[in-house]
């Protein structure tokens, strides 16, 4: 399921969660749910900072991609 949900970066997500848990002594009931929350938070950060792709549905004359 994890590989299907995050095909491009599931390995790095597993490593990040494992390192985080070992470093801070954290435990989680559901690792997949934790990684999904982290991914959503990352996407929100990208939208706020403009580092991710976000299309508002409108272009003005003279605009280019």
Predicted model as a PDB file, atoms N, CA, C, CB and O in Angstrom, pLDDT in the B-factor column:
MODEL        1                                                                  
ATOM      1  N   UNK A   1       0.819  -1.190   0.000  1.00 70.00           N  
ATOM      2  CA  UNK A   1       0.000   0.000   0.000  1.00 70.00           C  
ATOM      3  C   UNK A   1       0.867   1.260   0.000  1.00 70.00           C  
ATOM      4  CB  UNK A   1      -0.934  -0.005   1.203  1.00 70.00           C  
ATOM      5  O   UNK A   1       0.563   2.209  -0.724  1.00 70.00           O  
ATOM      6  N   UNK A   2       1.911   1.289   0.776  1.00 72.00           N  
ATOM      7  CA  UNK A   2       2.797   2.449   0.828  1.00 72.00           C  
ATOM      8  C   UNK A   2       3.437   2.681  -0.535  1.00 72.00           C  
ATOM      9  CB  UNK A   2       3.883   2.259   1.908  1.00 72.00           C  
ATOM     10  O   UNK A   2       3.491   3.811  -1.020  1.00 72.00           O  
ATOM     11  N   UNK A   3       3.915   1.618  -1.141  1.00 80.00           N  
ATOM     12  CA  UNK A   3       4.555   1.746  -2.448  1.00 80.00           C  
ATOM     13  C   UNK A   3       3.559   2.254  -3.487  1.00 80.00           C  
ATOM     14  CB  UNK A   3       5.147   0.398  -2.891  1.00 80.00           C  
ATOM     15  O   UNK A   3       3.931   3.020  -4.376  1.00 80.00           O  
ATOM     16  N   UNK A   4       2.328   1.845  -3.385  1.00 80.00           N  
ATOM     17  CA  UNK A   4       1.294   2.317  -4.305  1.00 80.00           C  
ATOM     18  C   UNK A   4       0.920   3.772  -4.070  1.00 80.00           C  
ATOM     19  CB  UNK A   4       0.065   1.458  -4.182  1.00 80.00           C  
ATOM     20  O   UNK A   4       0.635   4.501  -5.020  1.00 80.00           O  
ATOM     21  N   UNK A   5       0.919   4.197  -2.817  1.00 75.00           N  
ATOM     22  CA  UNK A   5       0.558   5.578  -2.483  1.00 75.00           C  
ATOM     23  C   UNK A   5       1.682   6.561  -2.786  1.00 75.00           C  
ATOM     24  CB  UNK A   5       0.180   5.676  -1.017  1.00 75.00           C  
ATOM     25  O   UNK A   5       1.422   7.701  -3.173  1.00 75.00           O  
ATOM     26  N   UNK A   6       2.928   6.130  -2.614  1.00 75.00           N  
ATOM     27  CA  UNK A   6       4.086   7.013  -2.782  1.00 75.00           C  
ATOM     28  C   UNK A   6       5.161   6.314  -3.619  1.00 75.00           C  
ATOM     29  CB  UNK A   6       4.661   7.434  -1.401  1.00 75.00           C  
ATOM     30  O   UNK A   6       6.247   6.043  -3.107  1.00 75.00           O  
ATOM     31  N   UNK A   7       4.888   6.019  -4.881  1.00 81.00           N  
ATOM     32  CA  UNK A   7       5.833   5.226  -5.668  1.00 81.00           C  
ATOM     33  C   UNK A   7       7.201   5.877  -5.846  1.00 81.00           C  
ATOM     34  CB  UNK A   7       5.248   4.954  -7.010  1.00 81.00           C  
ATOM     35  O   UNK A   7       8.208   5.173  -5.928  1.00 81.00           O  
ATOM     36  N   UNK A   8       7.258   7.191  -5.907  1.00 82.00           N  
ATOM     37  CA  UNK A   8       8.528   7.868  -6.185  1.00 82.00           C  
ATOM     38  C   UNK A   8       9.439   7.964  -4.971  1.00 82.00           C  
ATOM     39  CB  UNK A   8       8.261   9.247  -6.711  1.00 82.00           C  
ATOM     40  O   UNK A   8      10.662   7.975  -5.110  1.00 82.00           O  
ATOM     41  N   UNK A   9       8.849   8.034  -3.779  1.00 83.00           N  
ATOM     42  CA  UNK A   9       9.695   8.303  -2.612  1.00 83.00           C  
ATOM     43  C   UNK A   9       9.381   7.460  -1.383  1.00 83.00           C  
ATOM     44  CB  UNK A   9       9.579   9.730  -2.247  1.00 83.00           C  
ATOM     45  O   UNK A   9       9.689   7.861  -0.261  1.00 83.00           O  
ATOM     46  N   UNK A  10       8.778   6.309  -1.584  1.00 84.00           N  
ATOM     47  CA  UNK A  10       8.410   5.494  -0.413  1.00 84.00           C  
ATOM     48  C   UNK A  10       9.632   5.025   0.376  1.00 84.00           C  
ATOM     49  CB  UNK A  10       7.595   4.281  -0.856  1.00 84.00           C  
ATOM     50  O   UNK A  10       9.579   4.950   1.603  1.00 84.00           O  
ATOM     51  N   UNK A  11      10.733   4.708  -0.311  1.00 88.00           N  
ATOM     52  CA  UNK A  11      11.936   4.242   0.392  1.00 88.00           C  
ATOM     53  C   UNK A  11      12.487   5.325   1.315  1.00 88.00           C  
ATOM     54  CB  UNK A  11      13.015   3.815  -0.616  1.00 88.00           C  
ATOM     55  O   UNK A  11      12.814   5.055   2.470  1.00 88.00           O  
ATOM     56  N   UNK A  12      12.587   6.546   0.801  1.00 88.00           N  
ATOM     57  CA  UNK A  12      13.129   7.632   1.626  1.00 88.00           C  
ATOM     58  C   UNK A  12      12.181   7.973   2.771  1.00 88.00           C  
ATOM     59  CB  UNK A  12      13.388   8.882   0.768  1.00 88.00           C  
ATOM     60  O   UNK A  12      12.628   8.381   3.843  1.00 88.00           O  
ATOM     61  N   UNK A  13      10.875   7.809   2.555  1.00 87.00           N  
ATOM     62  CA  UNK A  13       9.915   8.072   3.630  1.00 87.00           C  
ATOM     63  C   UNK A  13      10.075   7.054   4.754  1.00 87.00           C  
ATOM     64  CB  UNK A  13       8.474   8.042   3.089  1.00 87.00           C  
ATOM     65  O   UNK A  13      10.012   7.410   5.931  1.00 87.00           O  
ATOM     66  N   UNK A  14      10.281   5.796   4.395  1.00 89.00           N  
ATOM     67  CA  UNK A  14      10.489   4.750   5.400  1.00 89.00           C  
ATOM     68  C   UNK A  14      11.756   5.043   6.201  1.00 89.00           C  
ATOM     69  CB  UNK A  14      10.582   3.353   4.731  1.00 89.00           C  
ATOM     70  O   UNK A  14      11.757   4.953   7.428  1.00 89.00           O  
ATOM     71  N   UNK A  15      12.832   5.394   5.500  1.00 91.00           N  
ATOM     72  CA  UNK A  15      14.089   5.703   6.168  1.00 91.00           C  
ATOM     73  C   UNK A  15      13.942   6.915   7.095  1.00 91.00           C  
ATOM     74  CB  UNK A  15      15.186   5.959   5.132  1.00 91.00           C  
ATOM     75  O   UNK A  15      14.451   6.912   8.216  1.00 91.00           O  
ATOM     76  N   UNK A  16      13.249   7.939   6.620  1.00 89.00           N  
ATOM     77  CA  UNK A  16      13.053   9.151   7.428  1.00 89.00           C  
ATOM     78  C   UNK A  16      12.264   8.827   8.700  1.00 89.00           C  
ATOM     79  CB  UNK A  16      12.317  10.240   6.605  1.00 89.00           C  
ATOM     80  O   UNK A  16      12.634   9.266   9.789  1.00 89.00           O  
ATOM     81  N   UNK A  17      11.195   8.071   8.566  1.00 91.00           N  
ATOM     82  CA  UNK A  17      10.392   7.705   9.733  1.00 91.00           C  
ATOM     83  C   UNK A  17      11.211   6.860  10.708  1.00 91.00           C  
ATOM     84  CB  UNK A  17       9.126   6.941   9.300  1.00 91.00           C  
ATOM     85  O   UNK A  17      11.155   7.079  11.918  1.00 91.00           O  
ATOM     86  N   UNK A  18      11.960   5.910  10.194  1.00 93.00           N  
ATOM     87  CA  UNK A  18      12.782   5.054  11.059  1.00 93.00           C  
ATOM     88  C   UNK A  18      13.822   5.872  11.812  1.00 93.00           C  
ATOM     89  CB  UNK A  18      13.474   3.961  10.231  1.00 93.00           C  
ATOM     90  O   UNK A  18      14.008   5.692  13.016  1.00 93.00           O  
ATOM     91  N   UNK A  19      14.502   6.774  11.104  1.00 93.00           N  
ATOM     92  CA  UNK A  19      15.511   7.625  11.745  1.00 93.00           C  
ATOM     93  C   UNK A  19      14.881   8.540  12.784  1.00 93.00           C  
ATOM     94  CB  UNK A  19      16.251   8.460  10.696  1.00 93.00           C  
ATOM     95  O   UNK A  19      15.434   8.724  13.868  1.00 93.00           O  
ATOM     96  N   UNK A  20      13.733   9.112  12.459  1.00 91.00           N  
ATOM     97  CA  UNK A  20      13.040  10.010  13.373  1.00 91.00           C  
ATOM     98  C   UNK A  20      12.647   9.273  14.652  1.00 91.00           C  
ATOM     99  CB  UNK A  20      11.796  10.612  12.696  1.00 91.00           C  
ATOM    100  O   UNK A  20      12.866   9.766  15.758  1.00 91.00           O  
ATOM    101  N   UNK A  21      12.066   8.087  14.485  1.00 93.00           N  
ATOM    102  CA  UNK A  21      11.634   7.309  15.641  1.00 93.00           C  
ATOM    103  C   UNK A  21      12.823   6.918  16.514  1.00 93.00           C  
ATOM    104  CB  UNK A  21      10.878   6.058  15.188  1.00 93.00           C  
ATOM    105  O   UNK A  21      12.740   6.984  17.740  1.00 93.00           O  
ATOM    106  N   UNK A  22      13.930   6.511  15.890  1.00 94.00           N  
ATOM    107  CA  UNK A  22      15.112   6.110  16.654  1.00 94.00           C  
ATOM    108  C   UNK A  22      15.740   7.307  17.358  1.00 94.00           C  
ATOM    109  CB  UNK A  22      16.141   5.440  15.737  1.00 94.00           C  
ATOM    110  O   UNK A  22      16.183   7.198  18.501  1.00 94.00           O  
ATOM    111  N   UNK A  23      15.776   8.427  16.687  1.00 94.00           N  
ATOM    112  CA  UNK A  23      16.421   9.617  17.237  1.00 94.00           C  
ATOM    113  C   UNK A  23      15.649  10.226  18.402  1.00 94.00           C  
ATOM    114  CB  UNK A  23      16.592  10.649  16.154  1.00 94.00           C  
ATOM    115  O   UNK A  23      16.238  10.642  19.399  1.00 94.00           O  
ATOM    116  N   UNK A  24      14.333  10.273  18.268  1.00 92.00           N  
ATOM    117  CA  UNK A  24      13.509  10.942  19.279  1.00 92.00           C  
ATOM    118  C   UNK A  24      12.754   9.989  20.199  1.00 92.00           C  
ATOM    119  CB  UNK A  24      12.530  11.841  18.605  1.00 92.00           C  
ATOM    120  O   UNK A  24      12.050  10.435  21.104  1.00 92.00           O  
ATOM    121  N   UNK A  25      12.891   8.687  19.980  1.00 94.00           N  
ATOM    122  CA  UNK A  25      12.211   7.715  20.827  1.00 94.00           C  
ATOM    123  C   UNK A  25      10.700   7.707  20.654  1.00 94.00           C  
ATOM    124  CB  UNK A  25      12.540   7.982  22.256  1.00 94.00           C  
ATOM    125  O   UNK A  25       9.960   7.324  21.560  1.00 94.00           O  
ATOM    126  N   UNK A  26      10.251   8.135  19.475  1.00 91.00           N  
ATOM    127  CA  UNK A  26       8.807   8.186  19.199  1.00 91.00           C  
ATOM    128  C   UNK A  26       8.300   6.820  18.767  1.00 91.00           C  
ATOM    129  CB  UNK A  26       8.493   9.236  18.113  1.00 91.00           C  
ATOM    130  O   UNK A  26       9.044   6.014  18.207  1.00 91.00           O  
ATOM    131  N   UNK A  27       7.030   6.574  19.034  1.00 93.00           N  
ATOM    132  CA  UNK A  27       6.347   5.395  18.521  1.00 93.00           C  
ATOM    133  C   UNK A  27       5.016   5.848  17.940  1.00 93.00           C  
ATOM    134  CB  UNK A  27       6.144   4.314  19.639  1.00 93.00           C  
ATOM    135  O   UNK A  27       4.418   6.815  18.411  1.00 93.00           O  
ATOM    136  N   UNK A  28       4.569   5.154  16.934  1.00 90.00           N  
ATOM    137  CA  UNK A  28       3.303   5.479  16.279  1.00 90.00           C  
ATOM    138  C   UNK A  28       2.478   4.213  16.143  1.00 90.00           C  
ATOM    139  CB  UNK A  28       3.539   6.133  14.892  1.00 90.00           C  
ATOM    140  O   UNK A  28       3.025   3.131  15.931  1.00 90.00           O  
ATOM    141  N   UNK A  29       1.176   4.342  16.262  1.00 93.00           N  
ATOM    142  CA  UNK A  29       0.287   3.197  16.113  1.00 93.00           C  
ATOM    143  C   UNK A  29       0.184   2.770  14.655  1.00 93.00           C  
ATOM    144  CB  UNK A  29      -1.099   3.524  16.665  1.00 93.00           C  
ATOM    145  O   UNK A  29       0.047   1.582  14.363  1.00 93.00           O  
ATOM    146  N   UNK A  30       0.250   3.738  13.735  1.00 94.00           N  
ATOM    147  CA  UNK A  30       0.080   3.448  12.317  1.00 94.00           C  
ATOM    148  C   UNK A  30       1.133   4.225  11.527  1.00 94.00           C  
ATOM    149  CB  UNK A  30      -1.361   3.812  11.837  1.00 94.00           C  
ATOM    150  O   UNK A  30       1.018   5.438  11.353  1.00 94.00           O  
ATOM    151  N   UNK A  31       2.136   3.534  11.061  1.00 90.00           N  
ATOM    152  CA  UNK A  31       3.240   4.188  10.351  1.00 90.00           C  
ATOM    153  C   UNK A  31       2.783   4.783   9.023  1.00 90.00           C  
ATOM    154  CB  UNK A  31       4.374   3.195  10.110  1.00 90.00           C  
ATOM    155  O   UNK A  31       3.218   5.874   8.654  1.00 90.00           O  
ATOM    156  N   UNK A  32       1.914   4.083   8.304  1.00 89.00           N  
ATOM    157  CA  UNK A  32       1.423   4.595   7.027  1.00 89.00           C  
ATOM    158  C   UNK A  32       0.649   5.896   7.231  1.00 89.00           C  
ATOM    159  CB  UNK A  32       0.532   3.548   6.334  1.00 89.00           C  
ATOM    160  O   UNK A  32       0.829   6.854   6.480  1.00 89.00           O  
ATOM    161  N   UNK A  33      -0.198   5.925   8.235  1.00 90.00           N  
ATOM    162  CA  UNK A  33      -0.969   7.145   8.515  1.00 90.00           C  
ATOM    163  C   UNK A  33      -0.041   8.302   8.875  1.00 90.00           C  
ATOM    164  CB  UNK A  33      -1.976   6.900   9.657  1.00 90.00           C  
ATOM    165  O   UNK A  33      -0.292   9.439   8.477  1.00 90.00           O  
ATOM    166  N   UNK A  34       1.010   8.031   9.612  1.00 90.00           N  
ATOM    167  CA  UNK A  34       1.981   9.065   9.978  1.00 90.00           C  
ATOM    168  C   UNK A  34       2.664   9.625   8.742  1.00 90.00           C  
ATOM    169  CB  UNK A  34       3.028   8.504  10.949  1.00 90.00           C  
ATOM    170  O   UNK A  34       2.804  10.840   8.600  1.00 90.00           O  
ATOM    171  N   UNK A  35       3.089   8.741   7.849  1.00 87.00           N  
ATOM    172  CA  UNK A  35       3.758   9.193   6.627  1.00 87.00           C  
ATOM    173  C   UNK A  35       2.799   9.960   5.717  1.00 87.00           C  
ATOM    174  CB  UNK A  35       4.351   7.997   5.873  1.00 87.00           C  
ATOM    175  O   UNK A  35       3.209  10.908   5.048  1.00 87.00           O  
ATOM    176  N   UNK A  36       1.536   9.561   5.685  1.00 87.00           N  
ATOM    177  CA  UNK A  36       0.547  10.293   4.889  1.00 87.00           C  
ATOM    178  C   UNK A  36       0.338  11.704   5.449  1.00 87.00           C  
ATOM    179  CB  UNK A  36      -0.796   9.527   4.859  1.00 87.00           C  
ATOM    180  O   UNK A  36       0.205  12.660   4.685  1.00 87.00           O  
ATOM    181  N   UNK A  37       0.310  11.835   6.776  1.00 89.00           N  
ATOM    182  CA  UNK A  37       0.185  13.162   7.391  1.00 89.00           C  
ATOM    183  C   UNK A  37       1.397  14.026   7.073  1.00 89.00           C  
ATOM    184  CB  UNK A  37       0.013  13.038   8.913  1.00 89.00           C  
ATOM    185  O   UNK A  37       1.254  15.213   6.778  1.00 89.00           O  
ATOM    186  N   UNK A  38       2.581  13.445   7.131  1.00 86.00           N  
ATOM    187  CA  UNK A  38       3.802  14.188   6.812  1.00 86.00           C  
ATOM    188  C   UNK A  38       3.775  14.652   5.364  1.00 86.00           C  
ATOM    189  CB  UNK A  38       5.053  13.324   7.072  1.00 86.00           C  
ATOM    190  O   UNK A  38       4.148  15.786   5.062  1.00 86.00           O  
ATOM    191  N   UNK A  39       3.330  13.770   4.463  1.00 84.00           N  
ATOM    192  CA  UNK A  39       3.285  14.103   3.042  1.00 84.00           C  
ATOM    193  C   UNK A  39       2.309  15.254   2.800  1.00 84.00           C  
ATOM    194  CB  UNK A  39       2.881  12.869   2.207  1.00 84.00           C  
ATOM    195  O   UNK A  39       2.612  16.169   2.034  1.00 84.00           O  
ATOM    196  N   UNK A  40       1.148  15.217   3.441  1.00 86.00           N  
ATOM    197  CA  UNK A  40       0.169  16.308   3.307  1.00 86.00           C  
ATOM    198  C   UNK A  40       0.740  17.614   3.838  1.00 86.00           C  
ATOM    199  CB  UNK A  40      -1.136  15.963   4.052  1.00 86.00           C  
ATOM    200  O   UNK A  40       0.543  18.669   3.236  1.00 86.00           O  
ATOM    201  N   UNK A  41       1.437  17.552   4.946  1.00 88.00           N  
ATOM    202  CA  UNK A  41       2.042  18.757   5.517  1.00 88.00           C  
ATOM    203  C   UNK A  41       3.100  19.323   4.578  1.00 88.00           C  
ATOM    204  CB  UNK A  41       2.661  18.452   6.894  1.00 88.00           C  
ATOM    205  O   UNK A  41       3.193  20.539   4.408  1.00 88.00           O  
ATOM    206  N   UNK A  42       3.899  18.448   3.965  1.00 83.00           N  
ATOM    207  CA  UNK A  42       4.908  18.893   3.000  1.00 83.00           C  
ATOM    208  C   UNK A  42       4.259  19.565   1.798  1.00 83.00           C  
ATOM    209  CB  UNK A  42       5.767  17.709   2.538  1.00 83.00           C  
ATOM    210  O   UNK A  42       4.755  20.578   1.305  1.00 83.00           O  
ATOM    211  N   UNK A  43       3.151  19.004   1.329  1.00 81.00           N  
ATOM    212  CA  UNK A  43       2.460  19.578   0.178  1.00 81.00           C  
ATOM    213  C   UNK A  43       1.904  20.965   0.509  1.00 81.00           C  
ATOM    214  CB  UNK A  43       1.326  18.648  -0.282  1.00 81.00           C  
ATOM    215  O   UNK A  43       1.949  21.868  -0.327  1.00 81.00           O  
ATOM    216  N   UNK A  44       1.385  21.134   1.715  1.00 85.00           N  
ATOM    217  CA  UNK A  44       0.881  22.439   2.130  1.00 85.00           C  
ATOM    218  C   UNK A  44       2.007  23.463   2.193  1.00 85.00           C  
ATOM    219  CB  UNK A  44       0.186  22.335   3.490  1.00 85.00           C  
ATOM    220  O   UNK A  44       1.836  24.607   1.773  1.00 85.00           O  
ATOM    221  N   UNK A  45       3.163  23.047   2.721  1.00 83.00           N  
ATOM    222  CA  UNK A  45       4.325  23.946   2.783  1.00 83.00           C  
ATOM    223  C   UNK A  45       4.755  24.372   1.386  1.00 83.00           C  
ATOM    224  CB  UNK A  45       5.500  23.265   3.510  1.00 83.00           C  
ATOM    225  O   UNK A  45       5.068  25.541   1.158  1.00 83.00           O  
ATOM    226  N   UNK A  46       4.772  23.422   0.448  1.00 80.00           N  
ATOM    227  CA  UNK A  46       5.171  23.722  -0.916  1.00 80.00           C  
ATOM    228  C   UNK A  46       4.225  24.734  -1.556  1.00 80.00           C  
ATOM    229  CB  UNK A  46       5.217  22.446  -1.745  1.00 80.00           C  
ATOM    230  O   UNK A  46       4.664  25.629  -2.278  1.00 80.00           O  
ATOM    231  N   UNK A  47       2.926  24.591  -1.291  1.00 80.00           N  
ATOM    232  CA  UNK A  47       1.950  25.520  -1.850  1.00 80.00           C  
ATOM    233  C   UNK A  47       2.133  26.914  -1.272  1.00 80.00           C  
ATOM    234  CB  UNK A  47       0.529  25.025  -1.589  1.00 80.00           C  
ATOM    235  O   UNK A  47       2.012  27.903  -1.994  1.00 80.00           O  
ATOM    236  N   UNK A  48       2.420  27.004   0.016  1.00 78.00           N  
ATOM    237  CA  UNK A  48       2.593  28.307   0.662  1.00 78.00           C  
ATOM    238  C   UNK A  48       3.867  29.001   0.210  1.00 78.00           C  
ATOM    239  CB  UNK A  48       2.608  28.146   2.170  1.00 78.00           C  
ATOM    240  O   UNK A  48       3.887  30.221   0.050  1.00 78.00           O  
ATOM    241  N   UNK A  49       4.938  28.228   0.001  1.00 75.00           N  
ATOM    242  CA  UNK A  49       6.211  28.832  -0.367  1.00 75.00           C  
ATOM    243  C   UNK A  49       6.374  28.978  -1.870  1.00 75.00           C  
ATOM    244  CB  UNK A  49       7.344  28.015   0.186  1.00 75.00           C  
ATOM    245  O   UNK A  49       7.294  29.652  -2.334  1.00 75.00           O  
ATOM    246  N   UNK A  50       5.496  28.355  -2.628  1.00 69.00           N  
ATOM    247  CA  UNK A  50       5.590  28.448  -4.075  1.00 69.00           C  
ATOM    248  C   UNK A  50       6.591  27.495  -4.688  1.00 69.00           C  
ATOM    249  CB  UNK A  50       5.938  29.828  -4.460  1.00 69.00           C  
ATOM    250  O   UNK A  50       6.909  27.616  -5.871  1.00 69.00           O  
ATOM    251  N   UNK A  51       7.102  26.541  -3.907  1.00 59.00           N  
ATOM    252  CA  UNK A  51       8.073  25.582  -4.425  1.00 59.00           C  
ATOM    253  C   UNK A  51       7.414  24.424  -5.154  1.00 59.00           C  
ATOM    254  CB  UNK A  51       8.923  25.051  -3.301  1.00 59.00           C  
ATOM    255  O   UNK A  51       8.078  23.690  -5.887  1.00 59.00           O  
ATOM    256  N   UNK A  52       6.124  24.257  -4.961  1.00 53.00           N  
ATOM    257  CA  UNK A  52       5.395  23.191  -5.637  1.00 53.00           C  
ATOM    258  C   UNK A  52       4.552  23.766  -6.743  1.00 53.00           C  
ATOM    259  CB  UNK A  52       4.523  22.412  -4.655  1.00 53.00           C  
ATOM    260  O   UNK A  52       4.399  24.984  -6.837  1.00 53.00           O  
ATOM    261  N   UNK A  53       4.008  22.925  -7.572  1.00 51.00           N  
ATOM    262  CA  UNK A  53       3.161  23.361  -8.673  1.00 51.00           C  
ATOM    263  C   UNK A  53       1.762  23.647  -8.157  1.00 51.00           C  
ATOM    264  CB  UNK A  53       3.122  22.302  -9.792  1.00 51.00           C  
ATOM    265  O   UNK A  53       1.144  22.818  -7.491  1.00 51.00           O  
ATOM    266  N   UNK A  54       1.289  24.812  -8.473  1.00 50.00           N  
ATOM    267  CA  UNK A  54      -0.070  25.172  -8.100  1.00 50.00           C  
ATOM    268  C   UNK A  54      -0.668  26.005  -9.223  1.00 50.00           C  
ATOM    269  CB  UNK A  54      -0.101  25.945  -6.749  1.00 50.00           C  
ATOM    270  O   UNK A  54      -0.118  27.048  -9.576  1.00 50.00           O  
ATOM    271  N   UNK A  55      -1.776  25.565  -9.785  1.00 48.00           N  
ATOM    272  CA  UNK A  55      -2.427  26.259 -10.893  1.00 48.00           C  
ATOM    273  C   UNK A  55      -3.754  26.809 -10.417  1.00 48.00           C  
ATOM    274  CB  UNK A  55      -2.628  25.318 -12.106  1.00 48.00           C  
ATOM    275  O   UNK A  55      -4.604  26.064  -9.929  1.00 48.00           O  
ATOM    276  N   UNK A  56      -3.935  28.121 -10.559  1.00 54.00           N  
ATOM    277  CA  UNK A  56      -5.177  28.726 -10.076  1.00 54.00           C  
ATOM    278  C   UNK A  56      -6.262  28.775 -11.144  1.00 54.00           C  
ATOM    279  CB  UNK A  56      -4.907  30.121  -9.570  1.00 54.00           C  
ATOM    280  O   UNK A  56      -7.363  29.255 -10.875  1.00 54.00           O  
ATOM    281  N   UNK A  57      -5.978  28.296 -12.338  1.00 54.00           N  
ATOM    282  CA  UNK A  57      -6.996  28.201 -13.363  1.00 54.00           C  
ATOM    283  C   UNK A  57      -7.123  29.400 -14.264  1.00 54.00           C  
ATOM    284  CB  UNK A  57      -8.273  27.959 -12.740  1.00 54.00           C  
ATOM    285  O   UNK A  57      -8.049  29.445 -15.073  1.00 54.00           O  
ATOM    286  N   UNK A  58      -6.249  30.370 -14.170  1.00 54.00           N  
ATOM    287  CA  UNK A  58      -6.386  31.537 -15.046  1.00 54.00           C  
ATOM    288  C   UNK A  58      -5.032  32.020 -15.551  1.00 54.00           C  
ATOM    289  CB  UNK A  58      -7.099  32.669 -14.311  1.00 54.00           C  
ATOM    290  O   UNK A  58      -4.021  31.962 -14.851  1.00 54.00           O  
ATOM    291  N   UNK A  59      -5.051  32.492 -16.770  1.00 51.00           N  
ATOM    292  CA  UNK A  59      -3.885  33.134 -17.376  1.00 51.00           C  
ATOM    293  C   UNK A  59      -4.331  34.468 -17.943  1.00 51.00           C  
ATOM    294  CB  UNK A  59      -3.239  32.235 -18.488  1.00 51.00           C  
ATOM    295  O   UNK A  59      -5.490  34.643 -18.321  1.00 51.00           O  
ATOM    296  N   UNK A  60      -3.411  35.393 -17.995  1.00 54.00           N  
ATOM    297  CA  UNK A  60      -3.680  36.689 -18.593  1.00 54.00           C  
ATOM    298  C   UNK A  60      -2.950  36.752 -19.927  1.00 54.00           C  
ATOM    299  CB  UNK A  60      -3.241  37.854 -17.652  1.00 54.00           C  
ATOM    300  O   UNK A  60      -1.985  36.020 -20.143  1.00 54.00           O  
ATOM    301  N   UNK A  61      -3.402  37.617 -20.813  1.00 57.00           N  
ATOM    302  CA  UNK A  61      -2.755  37.764 -22.099  1.00 57.00           C  
ATOM    303  C   UNK A  61      -1.299  38.154 -21.885  1.00 57.00           C  
ATOM    304  CB  UNK A  61      -3.485  38.809 -22.966  1.00 57.00           C  
ATOM    305  O   UNK A  61      -0.995  39.042 -21.088  1.00 57.00           O  
ATOM    306  N   UNK A  62      -0.414  37.492 -22.593  1.00 56.00           N  
ATOM    307  CA  UNK A  62       1.015  37.762 -22.449  1.00 56.00           C  
ATOM    308  C   UNK A  62       1.699  36.849 -21.449  1.00 56.00           C  
ATOM    309  CB  UNK A  62       1.224  39.184 -22.039  1.00 56.00           C  
ATOM    310  O   UNK A  62       2.928  36.798 -21.415  1.00 56.00           O  
ATOM    311  N   UNK A  63       0.944  36.124 -20.632  1.00 50.00           N  
ATOM    312  CA  UNK A  63       1.535  35.173 -19.692  1.00 50.00           C  
ATOM    313  C   UNK A  63       2.150  34.021 -20.448  1.00 50.00           C  
ATOM    314  CB  UNK A  63       0.488  34.659 -18.694  1.00 50.00           C  
ATOM    315  O   UNK A  63       1.672  33.656 -21.522  1.00 50.00           O  
ATOM    316  N   UNK A  64       3.197  33.448 -19.906  1.00 47.00           N  
ATOM    317  CA  UNK A  64       3.787  32.265 -20.510  1.00 47.00           C  
ATOM    318  C   UNK A  64       4.149  31.279 -19.413  1.00 47.00           C  
ATOM    319  CB  UNK A  64       5.029  32.631 -21.356  1.00 47.00           C  
ATOM    320  O   UNK A  64       4.235  31.630 -18.237  1.00 47.00           O  
ATOM    321  N   UNK A  65       4.353  30.068 -19.818  1.00 46.00           N  
ATOM    322  CA  UNK A  65       4.714  29.028 -18.869  1.00 46.00           C  
ATOM    323  C   UNK A  65       6.197  28.907 -18.735  1.00 46.00           C  
ATOM    324  CB  UNK A  65       4.132  27.711 -19.275  1.00 46.00           C  
ATOM    325  O   UNK A  65       6.682  28.073 -17.971  1.00 46.00           O  
TER     326      UNK A  65                                                      
ENDMDL                                                                          
END                                                                             
